[in-house]
Amino acid sequence: MRTFFREEQGQRVPVRTWAEHLSVETEEQLLLLASQPYVVSFVAAMADAHVSSGIAVGSVFATRNTVVPGALGGDLGCGMSAVRVANDIPDRRTLERILADLTRAVPAGDAVHRGAAAVSLPDELAGASLSTNALEKTRHALGPKHLGTLGGGNHFLELDRDADGALHLLCHSGSRGLGAAICVHHTHESRGSRGSALLGLDVETEQGRAYLADHAWALAFARANREALTTRALSVLGEHMHVSPVALTDIHHNFVARERWLDELLYVHRKGAIAAAEGTLALVPGSMGTASYLVRGKGCADALGSCSHGAGRVMSRTEARAAVKPEALERAMRDVVYPEKHARALVTEAPAAYRDIRAVLDAQSALVTKVTRLTPVLVLKG
């Protein structure tokens, strides 16, 4: 961990970072966050911290009575789940058939459920009140289309092997269009002078309470979405092999939670960071084609009990399109079954566009302990 404090640039609290390198733009975002009046004690920047819309991915901070909708972004509740599926790994030909069936069964990228394929929301999601009629209409319109869909970008379904040869199913997705609608509405509701991504809402006001309630609903939808995706994927796997699923973990990485730190109850905001309380199991994915790790948290107070949510980008998607050729991606993915016909589009998610996950985990050894290394054998990307 290193700390920087630049009072002459308006910084109110120090930034603690576990990243070995921060771009100038990322440091600027962290400095701006550390200058906000509501931040308590310090800002923590995870080992995968990098520049993003609003605030840097990998930002963790606490407040006493303020929630900051723009700091958490639109993909509220986005996260990872892991399920141990079987004791052995299918051969490559079977994996290719599984990928083809997954592609048909799971809407990915911009695809959603349409017409008769639309799904019903669970009663607890369909019946809960959202804060405005407009948001409830959005839920009615988008919920049945988006539940059980993967989305695009770095969202994925993946099959991985561990050192003993067991097969694991990983899922990375979130609240889809519903979380985005909630973010847009509540960011608009917040007011201030430092830019919309950093404007806060007092939790004692009607607007603040409304955001927390809608945020909780988005997290529940995101978890239900991962469950629906996992159920579809397990159904496909069951057509090709015997499965005995055992759920291991399901974690969010864009959320706010009420937690006790620094001898008081605080609202801990995690943007692209996961909770790593002492003894709890979590999942830190690598990039497409590289290993992911099950880890156990150490509850480090210096990081507000957090750790990185992944490897972290070193190239923007625009930079990756210019720098990574499809042929290079194909070489990097030679041991992994993936949608090869989409290689040109998938260069934005190539391993070269991300940090080395091993270095990221080494940098945060004070935050988590490695438990299980998971090596990909199949990847479905949005």
Secondary structure, DSSP 8 states (H G I E B T S, - for coil): -EEE--GGGT--S-EEE--S---HHHHHHHHHHHT-TT--S-EEEEEEEE--SSS-EEEEEEESSEE-HHHH-SSTT-EEEEEEEESS---HHHHHHHHHHHHHHS--TT----GGG-----HHHHSS--SSHHHHHHHHHHHHHHTT---STT-EEEEEE-TTS-EEEEEEE--HHHHHHHHHHHHHH---SS-GGG--EETTSHHHHHHHHHHHHHHHHHHHHHHHHHHHHHHHHHTTS----EEEEEEESEEEEEEEETTEEEEEEEESEEE--TT-EEEE--STTS-EEEEEE---GGGTSEEESSS-BSS-HHHHHHH--HHHHHHHTTTSB--GGGHHHHGGG-GGGB--HHHHHHHTTTTEEEEEEEEEEEEEE-
